[in-house]
Amino acid sequence: MKRIYIAGSYSADNVLDVLNNIRKGIRAGTEVLLAGYSPFIPWLDYNVFLQLREEEQISVDCIRQHSMVWLEASDAVLVLPYYQTSSGTLAEINRAKELKIPVFYSLEDLKEKI
């Protein structure tokens, strides 16, 4: 089963847009799984934050490093629409290209080539 990293916007200016980004990311991961691939879905990280105790903290940098490790182990990257303003997504695309990991901008294109 091929490992597919899902890349796209997570943060936003307000909580409703963040939740909408989470919904879109998880849905994309579900579609990738239904297509027969093994997705890494960064938006599921919200579960980790919900489990933190009062005295525990995880930095944004730590989460970015965590995601990048999974990207580096992936067979391909699927980029969601409207990624152009996401500095994190742009960094993920650049890293994938450095490592010669194929980057796709639609599930249909990914399915044709992977």
N, C-alpha and C positions, 0 to 999 in steps of 0.2 A: 504494500500500500504506500503510495507516494505521500510525502509530507508537504503540505501546502501552508505557507505562512500567509495569513490574511493581514493586509496593511490598509490603514485608513485613519481618518480623523477620530480622535477620542475626546480631547478636551474642547471646550467651547466657552463662550462668554457667560453662559447661564446654565443652570442645572437641567433645564428642560432639553436644551440642545445636547448636553452631555448624555443624558438618558437616551435621546434619539440616536446619537452616534453609537451608543452601546447596543441598542436594539438592532441597528443596521449591521453592525459588525458581527453580532451573534447570529443573526439571520443568514448572513453571507457564509459564516462558518458551517451552519446547518446545511446549506445548499451544497457546500463543498463535500461535506460528509455524505450526504445523500447521493452525490455523484461518484462516490467510491474512493475518495481520498481521505487522508488523515489531516484535518486542519489544526493549526495552532491559532487560537482565537484570543488575542491580547485583551479584548474587552471583558473577558471573564476574570481578569485580575481584580475587578471590583469586589469579588468575593473575598479575596485576601484582605482587603482593607476593612471589610465588615467584620472580620474575625480578630482584628487587632485589639489588644488590651490597652487600657488607658496609658500605660507607660511605654508602649511599643510604637515604633515609627518605621516606616519604609519610605525612603526618599524617591522622588520622581526619577532621579538618576539611577537608583537601584533598579527600578521597574524597567527603565529603558535598557539597561544592561541585560537584565533578565530576558527581555523580549529579543534583543539582538542575538543572544546566544541561541535561541530557538530559530531565529531567521537563518543564522549561519549553518544550522543543521538541516535546513529545509531543502527540498528538491526543486521548489518553485515558490514564487511570491505572487499572490493575487491582490492587486491594488483596487480598492473601492473608488467609486466616483467622488469628485470634489476633494481630492487629496492635495491639490496644488497649494493650499494655504496652511497645510500641516507640516511644520518643520520636522516632526518626528517621522512622518511618513516619507518625506523627501530624503531624510537620512537613511531610512530603511531601503528605499529604492537604490540610492547610491551605493550602499554596502552590498546589496545583492549584485549589482552590476560589477563592483570590484571583484567579487567572488565568482563571477560568471554564473550566478544562479538566475535562471530565466524569470523574467518579470512579465506578468500578464495583466491586462486591464479589463478583462471580461472572463467569466467562467466558461463561456462558449469557446473562446480562443484557447484557454488552458486545456479544455477537454480535447480539442483538436490536436494539440501538440505534446501533451504529457500523458 
